[in-house]
Amino acid sequence: MDKRLLDILCCPVSKTPVRLLGKSELDALNVAIGQGQVDTVAGIPVRAPLTEGLITIDRKVIYRIDDGIPVMLPEEGIGTPQLRDFPAAA
């Protein structure tokens, strides 16, 4: 993802800046998705694993990236509190 774009993106709800998901975070998220344990903020089950994602710097919400395009819709966010084995902050 273009660094300039990443620098201006933020959560559309809280306005918190975002960063790219790390590999361990992405792996943990995809395991939970595979186990059917992940819903969007709107309560819709997430069925497809993510290849890329953004996370707010406060680690509360994840947004997927589809074909290099960040999907920053509030209802499409994934709340991290539902993720039992999400890695701790580095």
Secondary structure, DSSP 4 states (H G I P E B T S, - for coil): --HHHHHH-B-TTT--BEEEPPHHHHHHHHHHHHTT--B-TTSPBP-SPPSSEEEETTSSEEEEEETTEE---GGG-EEGGG-TTPPPP-
